Amino acid sequence: MFPKKSLLSVSGILAATLMLSACSSGDGGTPSTGAAPAQDGSTPADTPVSVTFEPNGGTGVNPSTPIVVKAANGKLLDVSVTNAAKGKQVAGNLATDSLSWTSSEPLGYGGTYKIVAHAQGGNGKPIEQQSQLSTVSPKQQANANLIPAPSAVASTGVGVGQPIVFSFGQSVKNKAEVEKMLTVESTPKQAGGWYWMDDKNVHYRPKEYWKAGTTLKVTAKIYGLDFGNGVFGAADRTETYKVHDSWIAKADGNTEQMQIFHNGQNVKSMPISLGKDATPTHLGAHVISDKQANYVMDSCTYGVCQGQPGYYKSAEKWAERISNDGEFVHENPNSVGAQGSNNVSHGCINLNAANAQWFFQNLGLGDVVEVTNSAGPQLPVYDLYGDWSKSWTDWQAGSAIK
């Protein structure tokens, strides 16, 4: 048995232990950590909500930059972004955790936008925060004009030689930055690249002719893009082209014959007359850019006008343009006697009536006419669709991205 003094000591220790446990346990016996006070003595529940804006006001803001509103120590209740002049609200989305809001549509050029955010902190107190910004006002805007126009070839498709052309209508200083925002996705996939013909026009062609049946998705993500010298992209654009069957005509100045190949098979041969010595037909691959059942050919369109040596003006049938230098494939009843034996034209490929009509009915935009042995110079790369005059290595050198 313990002495009475010892029993009292043990009882006191037990009582003290029970008191300590009662003070340091919560319901169910789980330890309670509590909220750590901030340096100023406040707890998170006491700290008011704060709201931040990106961009944080200012002028000259790029309209493609999304507006982001964030809340800390609380949550966003709602956000509105309003064009001050038009009263139109900008669409946006509140995150599921209510900690941020992001605009979901681009702003306009030259606009002032008022941003109003309502938020609530852990202390339960709502607040309102406001901001304002103005977007850049371009001196000029550049449109992503496509050649050929997608609507013009929607029903027919394009041929295997068809380059894709963006013509912006404004000079492009920042070519590399613009080129990075242009894409051509080919299905099936084929290697291709861009070539700047001048400050306003950039062409895209594959390494080799397109495969028949290819689908081309063409995209320009240029809205808000700085082209340089105060020019900005007017709008994004996405279009789709379809490549039809392969039609390639091979015109030989030695044999005075043109062989027609459909999907690689020789389906027809026809006698021709190419350009005479004074006006020889250009060598190389030409691409058909236009076709007219009836067409007035006037040499004045390329600088040889009435009263000058070599001037002509005549109405022709079944005409398909193959360069901007006055070269066509067309019917010419006046040269039928020379077709198959002599080159007598002003640079065109002359056919008789039946062959010209057959050619017109079967070949169209983007199809290829390859000219050999004409005694003429190479078709220049800049002559409408002289794209195929460049080797693949030289073509790649025409890109602005180095």
BAROMI-483595 format. One line per 3 residues: number of its first residue (from 1); for each residue x, y, z of C-alpha. Coordinates in nm, 3 decimals. Layout:
<pts>
NUM> X:Y:Z; ...
</pts>
This chain:
<pts>
1> 0.000:0.000:0.000; 0.106:0.354:-0.084; 0.138:0.605:0.195
4> -0.138:0.868:0.204; 0.104:1.136:0.094; 0.188:0.937:-0.220
7> -0.182:0.884:-0.307; -0.246:1.256:-0.291; 0.045:1.325:-0.521
10> -0.081:1.080:-0.785; -0.434:1.221:-0.763; -0.301:1.570:-0.820
13> -0.105:1.464:-1.127; -0.414:1.293:-1.275; -0.629:1.598:-1.216
16> -0.379:1.827:-1.377; -0.355:1.598:-1.678; -0.735:1.593:-1.721
19> -0.754:1.972:-1.702; -0.482:2.008:-1.965; -0.661:1.766:-2.201
22> -0.988:1.952:-2.165; -0.824:2.281:-2.261; -0.639:2.150:-2.571
25> -0.903:1.934:-2.743; -1.200:2.021:-2.960; -1.519:1.831:-3.027
28> -1.456:1.461:-3.075; -1.107:1.494:-2.935; -0.956:1.641:-3.257
31> -0.685:1.899:-3.195; -0.788:2.251:-3.297; -0.520:2.444:-3.485
34> -0.711:2.773:-3.513; -0.619:3.056:-3.759; -0.272:3.194:-3.743
37> -0.280:3.568:-3.701; -0.123:3.790:-3.965; 0.166:4.018:-3.870
40> -0.081:4.297:-3.796; -0.280:4.062:-3.574; -0.564:4.002:-3.826
43> -0.672:3.661:-3.960; -0.756:3.572:-4.327; -1.123:3.606:-4.239
46> -1.053:3.967:-4.145; -0.849:4.050:-4.458; -1.051:4.228:-4.729
49> -1.059:4.088:-5.081; -0.822:4.241:-5.337; -0.886:4.262:-5.712
52> -0.626:4.295:-5.990; -0.662:4.367:-6.362; -0.452:4.249:-6.657
55> -0.379:4.463:-6.855; -0.381:4.715:-6.574; -0.537:5.005:-6.764
58> -0.339:5.218:-7.005; -0.363:5.315:-7.373; -0.248:5.149:-7.693
61> -0.351:4.804:-7.569; -0.355:4.533:-7.836; -0.721:4.434:-7.889
64> -0.633:4.065:-7.916; -0.493:4.065:-7.562; -0.746:3.901:-7.326
67> -0.864:4.091:-7.019; -0.808:3.894:-6.698; -0.950:3.993:-6.359
70> -0.831:3.809:-6.046; -0.938:3.802:-5.680; -0.726:3.724:-5.373
73> -0.851:3.665:-5.016; -1.201:3.620:-5.150; -1.391:3.554:-5.472
76> -1.533:3.739:-5.769; -1.908:3.784:-5.782; -1.932:3.928:-6.134
79> -1.729:4.122:-6.392; -1.841:4.345:-6.677; -1.629:4.490:-6.959
82> -1.813:4.753:-7.162; -1.722:4.948:-7.473; -1.771:5.303:-7.345
85> -1.879:5.446:-7.681; -2.108:5.165:-7.798; -2.236:5.037:-7.464
88> -2.170:4.680:-7.583; -2.046:4.430:-7.328; -1.753:4.199:-7.399
91> -1.819:3.829:-7.343; -1.617:3.649:-7.078; -1.608:3.354:-6.844
94> -1.587:3.330:-6.464; -1.367:3.044:-6.346; -1.537:2.767:-6.149
97> -1.347:2.868:-5.834; -1.457:3.233:-5.883; -1.097:3.347:-5.848
100> -1.061:3.481:-6.204; -1.256:3.610:-6.503; -1.124:3.609:-6.862
103> -1.266:3.777:-7.172; -1.361:3.531:-7.446; -1.380:3.764:-7.748
106> -1.134:4.019:-7.885; -1.173:4.388:-7.825; -1.213:4.638:-8.107
109> -0.956:4.879:-8.245; -0.962:5.236:-8.115; -1.202:5.161:-7.829
112> -1.220:5.259:-7.462; -1.335:4.988:-7.224; -1.463:5.021:-6.869
115> -1.409:4.723:-6.640; -1.621:4.679:-6.326; -1.561:4.391:-6.087
118> -1.763:4.295:-5.777; -1.597:4.070:-5.523; -1.643:3.946:-5.167
121> -1.378:3.870:-4.906; -1.367:3.616:-4.629; -1.499:3.887:-4.400
124> -1.824:3.883:-4.598; -1.784:4.241:-4.713; -1.849:4.303:-5.088
127> -1.641:4.556:-5.281; -1.642:4.713:-5.626; -1.323:4.777:-5.823
130> -1.298:4.956:-6.158; -1.039:4.995:-6.431; -1.027:5.143:-6.781
133> -0.815:5.086:-7.090; -0.798:5.201:-7.452; -0.695:4.991:-7.751
136> -0.457:5.087:-8.031; -0.588:5.283:-8.330; -0.413:5.162:-8.649
139> -0.326:5.404:-8.925; -0.435:5.133:-9.169; -0.566:4.777:-9.154
142> -0.454:4.487:-9.372; -0.703:4.226:-9.490; -0.613:3.863:-9.554
145> -0.737:3.853:-9.914; -0.702:3.507:-10.065; -0.625:3.421:-10.428
148> -0.796:3.235:-10.575; -1.111:3.349:-10.400; -1.246:3.045:-10.214
151> -1.598:3.116:-10.340; -1.477:3.104:-10.702; -1.349:2.747:-10.671
154> -1.587:2.605:-10.410; -1.765:2.384:-10.663; -1.473:2.298:-10.892
157> -1.174:2.278:-10.660; -0.826:2.377:-10.775; -0.560:2.202:-10.976
160> -0.241:2.037:-10.852; -0.030:2.340:-10.944; -0.233:2.602:-10.758
163> -0.034:2.823:-10.519; -0.218:2.976:-10.222; -0.179:3.354:-10.218
166> -0.239:3.605:-9.941; -0.265:3.959:-10.078; -0.281:4.206:-9.789
169> -0.338:4.529:-9.979; -0.094:4.709:-9.746; 0.283:4.693:-9.726
172> 0.415:4.448:-9.469; 0.726:4.553:-9.280; 0.725:4.277:-9.018
175> 0.716:3.992:-9.269; 0.853:3.723:-9.038; 0.598:3.802:-8.766
178> 0.316:3.792:-9.020; 0.439:3.473:-9.185; 0.443:3.295:-8.849
181> 0.068:3.354:-8.825; -0.007:3.200:-9.166; -0.062:2.825:-9.202
184> -0.158:2.580:-9.473; -0.251:2.235:-9.342; -0.261:1.973:-9.618
187> -0.438:1.640:-9.590; -0.259:1.419:-9.679; 0.042:1.602:-9.538
190> 0.281:1.750:-9.795; 0.588:1.969:-9.754; 0.535:2.333:-9.851
193> 0.657:2.684:-9.783; 0.600:3.060:-9.819; 0.767:3.297:-10.063
196> 0.728:3.677:-10.050; 0.678:3.810:-10.403; 0.681:4.169:-10.277
199> 0.579:4.371:-9.970; 0.209:4.292:-10.010; 0.186:3.939:-10.151
202> 0.307:3.606:-10.014; 0.262:3.272:-10.195; 0.252:2.917:-10.058
205> 0.328:2.614:-10.275; 0.420:2.254:-10.203; 0.762:2.109:-10.280
208> 0.600:1.914:-10.564; 0.256:1.945:-10.721; -0.032:1.878:-10.482
211> -0.161:1.525:-10.470; -0.503:1.486:-10.630; -0.780:1.492:-10.370
214> -0.580:1.696:-10.117; -0.770:1.915:-9.869; -0.606:2.246:-9.779
217> -0.700:2.433:-9.461; -0.565:2.788:-9.489; -0.550:3.013:-9.182
220> -0.437:3.369:-9.111; -0.431:3.460:-8.740; -0.358:3.827:-8.798
223> -0.614:4.024:-8.594; -0.422:4.259:-8.367; -0.094:4.169:-8.538
226> 0.146:4.458:-8.594; 0.248:4.460:-8.962; 0.473:4.762:-8.904
229> 0.446:5.131:-8.998; 0.110:5.167:-8.823; -0.056:4.879:-9.013
232> -0.238:4.608:-8.817; -0.421:4.293:-8.923; -0.791:4.353:-8.981
235> -0.935:4.008:-8.908; -0.847:3.641:-8.872; -0.947:3.414:-9.158
238> -0.978:3.041:-9.217; -1.075:2.883:-9.550; -1.067:2.539:-9.706
241> -0.968:2.441:-10.061; -1.007:2.105:-10.233; -0.760:1.985:-10.495
244> -0.937:1.809:-10.783; -0.799:1.546:-11.021; -0.453:1.598:-11.163
247> -0.456:1.760:-11.509; -0.117:1.840:-11.661; -0.066:1.953:-12.021
250> 0.282:1.924:-12.174; 0.340:2.152:-12.475; 0.655:2.078:-12.675
253> 0.784:2.337:-12.923; 0.992:2.078:-13.107; 0.712:1.832:-13.184
256> 0.443:2.105:-13.197; 0.221:1.872:-12.994; 0.058:1.902:-12.652
259> 0.008:1.586:-12.447; -0.268:1.588:-12.184; -0.222:1.379:-11.870
262> -0.513:1.299:-11.638; -0.402:1.154:-11.301; -0.075:1.056:-11.467
265> -0.228:0.887:-11.773; -0.184:1.030:-12.125; -0.543:1.078:-12.241
268> -0.508:1.307:-12.544; -0.261:1.460:-12.788; -0.329:1.771:-12.995
271> -0.131:1.981:-13.251; -0.035:2.329:-13.133; 0.131:2.647:-13.242
274> 0.340:2.833:-12.985; 0.481:3.186:-12.994; 0.683:3.292:-13.296
277> 1.047:3.397:-13.268; 0.960:3.762:-13.195; 0.713:3.667:-12.920
280> 0.813:3.323:-12.791; 0.606:3.144:-12.529; 0.769:3.137:-12.184
283> 0.934:2.813:-12.078; 0.838:2.624:-11.767; 0.531:2.532:-11.566
286> 0.237:2.768:-11.612; -0.076:2.755:-11.396; -0.422:2.833:-11.532
289> -0.561:3.137:-11.350; -0.877:3.221:-11.546; -1.100:3.081:-11.821
292> -1.347:3.257:-12.050; -1.551:3.101:-12.330; -1.528:3.432:-12.517
295> -1.241:3.673:-12.465; -1.109:3.983:-12.641; -0.731:3.973:-12.658
298> -0.574:4.316:-12.670; -0.197:4.358:-12.675; -0.239:4.700:-12.520
301> -0.307:4.524:-12.188; 0.065:4.448:-12.171; 0.195:4.769:-12.330
304> 0.176:4.720:-12.709; -0.100:4.959:-12.810; -0.265:5.069:-13.132
307> -0.020:5.226:-13.377; 0.277:5.035:-13.233; 0.449:4.742:-13.409
310> 0.299:4.411:-13.299; -0.036:4.555:-13.187; -0.337:4.325:-13.208
313> -0.693:4.305:-13.084; -0.907:4.001:-13.158; -1.200:3.806:-13.016
316> -1.106:3.449:-12.925; -1.297:3.146:-12.795; -1.222:2.891:-12.523
319> -0.947:3.102:-12.366; -0.758:2.997:-12.051; -0.496:3.235:-11.910
322> -0.158:3.084:-11.820; 0.039:3.402:-11.741; -0.010:3.774:-11.697
325> 0.213:3.836:-11.998; -0.070:3.779:-12.243; -0.029:3.402:-12.270
328> -0.340:3.184:-12.309; -0.439:2.843:-12.436; -0.720:2.915:-12.684
331> -0.880:2.847:-13.019; -0.728:3.026:-13.317; -0.880:2.935:-13.653
334> -0.625:3.159:-13.831; -0.331:2.940:-13.725; -0.485:2.596:-13.786
337> -0.263:2.547:-14.090; 0.049:2.603:-13.877; -0.063:2.397:-13.580
340> 0.154:2.089:-13.552; 0.430:2.236:-13.768; 0.514:2.604:-13.700
343> 0.513:2.852:-13.412; 0.326:3.162:-13.528; 0.138:3.301:-13.229
346> 0.201:3.609:-13.014; 0.298:3.379:-12.725; -0.023:3.185:-12.676
349> -0.077:2.814:-12.732; -0.311:2.795:-13.034; -0.553:2.505:-13.086
352> -0.819:2.420:-13.340; -1.185:2.455:-13.244; -1.249:2.096:-13.133
355> -0.930:2.067:-12.927; -0.973:2.410:-12.770; -1.325:2.325:-12.658
358> -1.212:1.987:-12.519; -0.927:2.156:-12.331; -1.165:2.420:-12.193
361> -1.412:2.158:-12.073; -1.153:1.946:-11.894; -0.886:2.181:-11.755
364> -0.941:2.474:-11.521; -0.803:2.688:-11.240; -0.486:2.553:-11.087
367> -0.420:2.298:-11.360; -0.072:2.296:-11.513; 0.063:2.367:-11.862
370> 0.432:2.281:-11.892; 0.609:2.439:-12.190; 0.935:2.304:-12.329
373> 1.148:2.387:-12.634; 0.973:2.717:-12.706; 1.292:2.925:-12.751
376> 1.144:3.163:-12.495; 1.279:3.272:-12.156; 1.179:3.107:-11.830
379> 0.846:3.226:-11.693; 0.939:3.476:-11.417; 0.842:3.382:-11.063
382> 0.652:3.709:-11.026; 0.440:3.657:-11.340; 0.113:3.568:-11.170
385> 0.182:3.201:-11.088; 0.544:3.164:-11.193; 0.597:2.990:-10.860
388> 0.720:2.667:-11.018; 1.011:2.841:-11.190; 1.201:2.828:-10.861
391> 1.381:2.521:-10.732; 1.267:2.405:-10.388; 1.587:2.543:-10.232
394> 1.538:2.883:-10.397; 1.171:2.882:-10.303; 1.252:2.827:-9.936
397> 1.495:3.120:-9.950; 1.196:3.345:-10.021; 1.061:3.293:-9.671
400> 1.100:3.579:-9.423; 1.169:3.334:-9.139; 1.542:3.257:-9.132
</pts>
